[in-house]
Amino acid sequence: MIGCLCIHGFTGSPFEIEPLVSYLQERTDWEFSIPTLPGHGETLSLKGIRYKQWIEHAEKELQMLLEKCDEVYLIGFSMGGIIASYLAVHYPVTKLVLLSAAAYYVNPRQLAADIGLMVKDAVAGSLLENELFHRYKRKIISTPLSATIQFRRLVASIRPLLKQIQIPTFIAQGEEDGIVPLKSARYLYDKIGTNHKDIKYVSNSGHLICHCDKREQLFSDVFQFLKADEPAEVI
């Protein structure tokens, strides 16, 4: 049996990766684990949470999959991609998928463009219909500074481990990501140790890459990568 651990991002929830999970579930009989990290979910409660708790929670889910599955794949979105990278170094997993993985955080230029769109919607009287507005507003209001500091510590602690990743890795990022700078994907590609890695940039996609207009092609690419008997092609 194949298992697949899917990890959401900072201040997020399984919602962020559910479209991809549903796509894979329709085409496989794999065992999926989609945990909600401590302090996360629809009601954020991040005060007092330490980054090691996020790692430990993901570890427990992975250990359970490893106990009952012949091989396990990791899929990580945003901060979840950084956690998945840590797990790929410390556990006998087979393949790694990194989606909008946050080796860097906040793309000022794209964020400014997103805010510009919000201003236009505000002038037009349709701001409340702008999904980005609701998501940015929620993150700003519900995220204590201490949680952001923990997130940055998480990234800083795991970056040096990237060179130790020796399993096939697929990296994807939206070209209009306002949260994670575009250079993050290339940084991961350059630093990850395996020679069996691929990188894909998705046009017209923001940070929530699993909800973008071109998600079906992305999901197909991820599926083919995970199903392939041979390692991903080196570019």
QUIPEUR-V508659 format. One line per field, one symbol per residue. phi: phi as a letter, one per 40 degrees, with the letter a starting at -180 (. if undefined). psi: psi as a letter, one per 20 degrees, with the letter a starting at -180 (. if undefined). A space follows every 50 residues. Layout:
phi->???
psi->???
This chain:
phi->.bbacbbcbcgbaddcbddcdcdcccbabccbbbcbcdgbhcbcaccgcb ccccccccccccdccccbbcabbbbbbfdccccccccccbbccbabbbbf cccbbgcdcccccccdccccccccgbcccccddcccccccccbcddcccc cccdccccdccdcccbbdbbbaaccbccbbddccccdcccccccccabbb bbcfbcccccbccbccccccccccccccccdcccb
psi->qpqopppaapjbrhhhjhggggghhiirkqpqpmqoqpiaahopmipipq hhhgghghgggghhghhiqhqpqppppchhhgghgghhhiqmrgqppook pmhrpongghghgghghggghghijkhiiohgghgggggghioqhhhhgh ghhgghhhgiihiiokqppppqqqikoigpqhigghggghhphqinqqpp poqkpbgmhijrhkhghghgggghghhphqqqpp.
